[in-house]
């Protein structure tokens, strides 16, 4: 059970991190304020570091990870592009990032509770990812 929960939690972290990286990359070219750009770039770099850690652990378990749900990814892409077409501003970007972070925090907490038998080092990664997403949502509030 421990190994099963560990792998499942790692997969969900992998999918979540891929979704987060993709969301940040999607909006970066539209960012106007340099401080917001730096905030998003720094957060993406931290996501990349966590992703490397997750992929390393998944490799130890001989698992390929999990891509984000194609429907969720498509809906996110569509929402981002429609909202930016209507109003291409840092306010819109902050709104999109806040929504994405909040969904990530909610999902990851659910998976953390669901896979409670997962190894502590994997739970720690999930908690760090939750903290990262929560902090980004707070940091971009000044742009809303």
N, C-alpha and C positions, 0 to 999 in steps of 0.2 A: 504493500500500500504506500509506503514512504516513497519508493522509487516512482511509482505511478503518479502520485500527487506532485512530486518534484518535477517530473517531465511535463506534466500538464500545466503547472504554474509557469515553468520556463517558456513553454510554447505561447502562453497568453501574454507574458512579458515581451516575448519576441514580436508577436503580432502588434501589440500596443506600441512598442518602440518604433517599429517600421511605420505605423500609421502616424505617429508623432513627427518623425523625421520628414515623411512625405508632406505633411501639413505645413511644416515650417518652410520646406523648400518651395512649396506651391505659392506662398505669399511673399517670400523674401524679395523678389524682384519688384514688388509693388510698394515696399516700405519707403517712406519718404524721410522720416526722422532718423538720424544716425544712431541715437541712443537706443531706439527700438530695434534697429537692424543689429546692433551689437548684442543686445539682449537675446534676440532670437538666434543669432549665430552662435553665441556662447552656449545657449541651451541645446542647440543642435549638436554641438561638439560633445556636450555631456551625454546626450542621447547616444551618440556614436560610441563613446567609451563604454557605456552600459551595454550597448548592443554587442560589442566585442566580447565582453565578459559573458554575456548570455550565450553567444554562439560557441564560445569555448566550453562552457558547461554542457550545452546541448551535444557537442561533439563527444564529450566524455561518455554521454549516455547513448551515443550512436543514433542521434535524432537530428533531423534536418530543420526543426523549428516549425513555425506556422506563419504563413503569410496572412495579412489582414483579410478580413471577409471582403470579397470583391464587390458585393453590393454596398457595404458600408463605405468602402474606399471610393466607389463611383459616386455615391450620394454626397460624400464629403467634397470631392472634386467639383461636382456640379454646384453645390451650395457656395463654395468658395468663388467659383468663376461668375456665378450669377450675382452674388453680393458685390463683388469687386467691379462688375460691369455697371451696376446701378450706382455705386459710390466707391470710387477708388481712393480710399483714404486710410490713414493709420488707425482711425477710429474703427473702421470696418475690419481691418486686420486684427486689432485687439479683440474685437467682438468674436471673430471666428476662432482665434487662438483660445480665448476664454472658454468658449463652448467646447472646443476639442479637449482642452485640459480637464474640464469638469467631467466630461464623459469618460476620459481616461482614468481619472481618480475614482470615479464611481465603479467602473468595470474592474479595475485592478483590486480595489477593496473587496469586491464581490468574489473574485477569484482567490484572493488571499484567505478569505473565510471558507470558501468552498474546498480548497486544497490545503486544509490545515495540517495534514500529515507531511507536507513537503519539508525538505531539509531546511534548517535555519538559514544557511547561506543563500538559498534561493528566496526565502521569505524576505531576507535582508535586501536583496536586489529589488524585489517588488516594492518594498517600503521606500527604498531610495528613489525608485521611479515615481512613485506616488508623490513623494516630497518634491521632486523636481517639477512635476506637472503642477502641483499645488502652488509652488513658488512662482512659476511662470505666470499662472493665472493672476496671482496677486501683483506681480511686477507690471503687467500690462494694463492694470486698472487705470493708471493715470492717462492712458490714451483713449479710454472709452468715452 
